[in-house]
């Protein structure tokens, strides 16, 4: 089976600006923005999460900070610190202490210590440390944590523009609670937090839909319709022949609808299937849900893609069946590829929902 001509697939930003239809309530489109060593993801509830990292370079110890602020008045910024894992096998083989005590410094000023559990390498900064960090990020600053001759340095490059995006998205510009452009505007101008949209899946949570069976004639007819519905460069494996010809999986969704899937593409370190909702008889009239997904379980289609081969950053998407259609229920990234932890440092969603199942 031949490889796709694509060397890789677009990582996170392809789905960063997706709004979930919610006719009964206000709907907000999440945003994703990156500048140098900082990035921000604000979701459809208006919660914003900004992540900063070390600058790239030799012998740099990986470190990251996550700043989280919910929407609405009187919401403080919470700050978390995460250290990267060992750089080499020799370090990886050493036993990690149960707790690591780091000294925090900003521009040469001592800001106390941060106690980091050895099993998670993640800790919450105090209110005073958070306030000092936020002030430092609005200007050029030296920010570090040290312990026994080791130093973890947080880059300030890109931080101010990311924090400005947070203020703008949450309607804080010109208000006393703004992080960058403070002013005297009434705090009533700050946008309120929105509830997560709910999607009810008409299946029991732990029930998988059993595969349905199509005859050879039905399968041939469905393949012909799928090939007319997509372009070769969107799903090249659908057009393979001979031993590499596509194999279709079919699942019943409702009294008159099936879900069908097949392998769609392969790239350097990612691969994905395509998913379509179809009629349960010809003409099938396929409607694409996505051409980049990994699995279908419990009424949900999920997509998992690595940002690069070592999987120190990933992106995830999800679509949930509501009985009539698949609705996008999750869009998120784990942050920049900076060797913080396998699987990435943080969960940075731009779209989040609450899923409910039939009881």
C-alpha positions in Angstrom: 0.0 0.0 0.0 1.6 3.3 -1.0 2.2 6.2 1.3 0.3 9.4 0.9 2.3 12.1 -0.9 1.8 14.2 2.2 4.8 14.2 4.5 2.6 15.1 7.4 -0.8 16.5 8.2 -1.7 19.9 9.6 -1.5 19.7 13.3 -3.8 21.7 15.5 -4.8 25.1 13.9 -6.8 23.4 11.1 -9.7 23.0 13.6 -8.9 25.9 15.9 -11.8 28.1 14.8 -14.8 25.9 15.1 -18.1 27.0 16.6 -20.6 24.4 17.9 -24.2 25.1 16.7 -26.4 25.8 19.7 -29.7 27.4 18.6 -31.1 27.5 22.1 -28.2 29.6 23.5 -25.4 32.0 22.6 -22.7 30.4 20.6 -19.0 31.4 20.7 -16.2 30.4 18.4 -13.0 29.4 20.2 -9.6 30.8 19.1 -6.0 29.5 19.0 -3.0 31.9 18.6 0.7 31.3 18.9 3.6 33.8 19.0 7.1 32.6 19.5 7.3 30.6 22.8 3.8 31.3 23.9 0.3 30.2 22.8 -3.3 30.6 23.8 -6.5 28.6 23.3 -9.8 30.1 24.4 -12.8 27.8 24.2 -16.5 28.2 23.5 -17.3 28.8 27.2 -14.8 31.8 27.0 -12.3 30.1 29.3 -8.7 30.9 28.1 -5.6 28.9 28.7 -2.2 30.5 27.8 0.9 28.3 27.8 4.6 29.5 27.8 7.8 27.4 27.4 11.5 27.6 27.5 13.3 29.0 24.5 14.9 26.4 22.2 18.6 25.8 22.6 21.3 23.4 23.7 21.4 22.2 27.3 18.1 23.9 28.1 15.9 22.2 30.7 12.3 22.0 29.4 9.7 23.9 31.4 6.2 25.2 30.8 3.7 27.5 32.6 -0.1 27.3 32.1 -2.2 30.4 32.8 -5.9 29.7 33.1 -8.6 32.3 33.4 -12.4 31.7 33.3 -14.6 34.3 31.8 -16.7 36.8 33.7 -16.1 39.4 36.5 -13.9 38.7 39.5 -12.0 35.8 37.9 -8.4 35.4 38.8 -5.6 33.9 36.8 -4.4 30.5 38.0 -0.8 29.5 37.2 0.7 26.0 37.0 4.3 25.1 36.5 5.4 21.9 34.8 9.0 20.6 34.4 10.0 18.5 31.5 11.0 14.9 31.8 14.6 13.5 31.6 16.6 14.4 28.5 18.5 11.1 28.2 18.4 7.4 29.2 20.9 8.0 32.0 18.7 10.6 33.6 15.6 8.6 32.9 17.0 5.7 34.9 17.4 7.7 38.1 14.8 7.5 40.8 12.7 10.7 40.9 12.4 12.2 44.4 8.9 12.3 45.9 9.1 16.1 46.0 11.3 18.7 44.3 11.8 22.1 45.9 12.6 24.9 43.4 13.6 28.5 44.1 11.6 31.0 41.9 13.3 34.2 40.7 12.2 37.0 38.5 14.7 39.6 37.4 17.0 38.6 40.3 14.2 38.9 42.9 13.6 35.8 45.1 9.9 34.8 45.1 10.1 31.9 47.4 9.9 28.2 46.6 7.7 25.9 44.6 7.2 22.3 45.8 6.7 20.0 42.8 5.5 16.4 43.3 8.0 14.0 41.7 5.3 11.8 40.1 3.6 14.7 38.2 6.3 17.3 38.0 3.5 19.8 38.1 2.6 22.4 40.8 0.4 25.4 41.3 2.0 28.8 41.9 0.9 30.9 44.9 -1.2 34.0 44.4 1.9 36.2 45.0 4.0 34.2 42.6 1.3 34.3 40.0 0.9 38.1 40.3 4.7 38.6 40.0 4.8 36.4 37.0 1.9 38.2 35.2 3.6 41.5 35.8 6.9 40.2 34.5 5.3 38.9 31.3 4.2 42.3 30.2 7.8 43.4 29.7 11.2 41.9 29.1 12.1 39.7 32.1 14.3 36.9 33.3 12.1 34.2 34.8 13.6 31.0 36.3 13.3 28.2 38.8 16.5 26.6 40.2 17.5 23.6 42.3 20.9 22.1 43.1 22.7 23.9 40.2 20.0 23.2 37.7 18.0 26.1 36.1 14.7 26.0 34.3 14.2 29.3 32.4 10.8 30.4 31.1 10.9 32.5 27.9 9.0 35.8 27.8 9.0 36.0 24.0 5.4 36.2 22.7 3.8 36.4 26.2 2.5 40.0 26.0 0.7 39.4 22.7 -0.9 36.2 24.0 -2.1 37.9 27.2 -3.6 40.7 25.1 -5.5 38.1 23.1 -6.9 36.7 26.4 -8.1 40.2 27.5 -9.6 40.8 24.0 -11.4 37.5 23.9 -12.9 37.9 27.3 -13.9 41.6 26.8 -11.5 42.9 29.4 -9.6 45.5 27.3 -9.7 48.8 29.1 -11.0 47.4 32.4 -9.2 47.3 35.7 -9.0 43.4 35.4 -7.2 43.5 32.1 -3.7 42.0 32.1 -2.2 44.2 29.4 -4.3 47.3 28.6 -5.8 48.3 31.9 -8.3 51.1 32.0 -11.3 52.5 33.8 -14.1 50.9 31.7 -16.8 49.4 33.9 -16.2 45.7 34.7 -19.8 45.1 33.5 -18.2 45.1 30.0 -16.4 41.9 30.8 -18.1 39.0 28.9 -19.8 36.4 31.0 -18.9 32.7 31.1 -21.1 30.4 28.9 -22.2 26.9 29.8 -20.9 23.9 27.9 -23.3 22.8 25.1 -24.8 19.4 25.8 -25.1 16.6 23.4 -27.2 13.5 24.2 -26.0 10.3 22.5 -29.0 7.9 22.0 -26.9 4.8 23.0 -25.9 3.4 26.3 -22.4 4.7 27.3 -20.6 1.3 27.3 -22.4 -0.2 24.3 -20.6 -0.4 21.0 -22.6 -0.5 17.8 -22.1 -4.0 16.2 -20.9 -3.9 12.6 -23.6 -4.2 10.0 -23.3 -6.4 6.9 -23.6 -5.3 3.3 -23.8 -7.6 0.3 -21.1 -7.5 -2.4 -23.4 -5.6 -4.7 -24.2 -3.0 -2.0 -20.5 -2.6 -1.1 -19.6 -2.0 -4.7 -22.4 0.6 -5.1 -21.4 2.3 -1.9 -17.7 2.5 -2.9 -18.7 4.0 -6.2 -20.7 6.7 -4.4 -17.9 7.4 -1.9 -15.4 7.9 -4.8 -17.7 10.4 -6.4 -18.1 12.3 -3.1 -14.4 12.9 -2.4 -11.2 13.9 -4.3 -8.3 11.6 -4.6 -5.9 13.9 -2.7 -8.4 14.0 0.2 -8.6 10.2 0.7 -6.2 8.5 -1.6 -6.5 5.1 0.0 -10.1 4.9 -1.0 -9.0 4.7 -4.6 -6.5 1.8 -4.2 -7.0 -1.4 -6.2 -6.2 -5.1 -6.0 -4.9 -6.3 -2.7 -4.8 -2.8 -1.4 -8.5 -2.1 -2.3 -10.4 -0.4 0.6 -12.3 -2.4 3.2 -15.5 -0.7 4.4 -16.7 -0.9 8.0 -20.5 -0.2 8.5 -22.4 0.4 11.7 -26.1 1.1 12.3 -26.8 4.5 13.8 -30.6 4.6 13.6 -33.6 3.0 11.9 -32.5 4.3 8.5 -28.9 5.5 8.8 -25.5 3.7 8.8 -22.0 5.0 9.5 -19.3 3.8 7.2 -15.6 4.2 7.4 -12.4 3.2 5.6 -8.7 4.0 5.7 -8.2 7.4 4.0 -4.5 8.4 4.2 -1.1 7.8 5.7 1.7 10.2 6.3 5.1 10.2 8.0 3.8 9.4 11.5 0.1 9.8 11.3 -2.8 8.0 9.6 -6.5 8.4 9.5 -9.8 7.0 8.3 -12.7 8.7 6.7 -16.3 8.5 8.1 -19.6 9.1 6.3 -23.2 8.9 7.4 -25.2 7.0 4.7 -28.6 5.7 4.1 -29.1 2.0 5.0 -29.9 1.2 1.3 -28.9 2.4 -2.1 -28.7 5.2 -3.1 -26.5 5.7 0.0 -25.9 9.4 -0.4 -22.8 9.7 1.8 -22.3 12.8 3.9 -18.8 13.2 5.2 -18.3 13.7 9.0 -14.5 13.8 8.7 -11.7 12.4 6.5 -9.3 12.4 9.5 -10.3 10.2 12.3 -8.9 7.3 14.3 -11.8 5.4 15.9 -15.6 5.0 16.4 -16.8 3.9 19.9 -19.8 4.6 22.0 -21.5 6.9 19.5 -18.3 9.0 19.1 -15.8 9.4 16.3 -12.4 10.5 17.6 -9.3 11.8 15.9 -5.8 11.6 17.4 -2.8 13.0 15.6 0.8 13.5 16.7 2.5 16.8 16.1 5.7 15.0 15.4 7.1 11.5 15.6 8.1 11.5 19.3 4.6 12.4 20.3 5.5 15.2 22.7 2.5 17.1 21.4 -0.8 15.9 20.0 -4.1 17.2 18.7 -7.5 15.6 19.3 -11.0 16.1 17.8 -14.3 14.3 18.5 -17.8 14.1 16.9 -20.8 12.8 18.8 -24.0 11.3 17.3 -27.1 13.1 18.6 -29.6 10.8 16.9 -29.8 12.9 13.7 -26.3 14.0 12.9 -22.7 14.0 14.2 -21.9 17.2 16.0 -18.3 18.3 16.8 -17.9 17.8 20.5 -14.1 18.4 21.1 -11.2 20.3 19.5 -8.0 20.5 21.5 -4.2 20.5 21.4 -1.7 19.6 24.1 0.5 22.6 23.3 3.8 23.2 21.5 6.2 20.4 20.8 8.8 21.2 23.5 9.6 17.8 25.0 7.8 18.6 28.3 6.0 15.2 28.6 5.0 12.3 26.3 1.6 13.2 25.0 2.2 16.9 25.6 2.1 19.3 28.5 -1.4 20.7 28.8 -5.0 20.3 27.5 -5.8 23.4 25.5 -9.3 23.1 24.0 -11.0 25.5 21.7 -14.2 23.5 21.7 -15.7 21.6 24.6 -19.1 20.0 25.4 -20.9 17.9 27.9 -21.9 14.5 26.6 -24.8 12.6 28.0 -25.8 9.0 27.2 -29.1 7.2 27.2 -29.7 5.4 30.5 
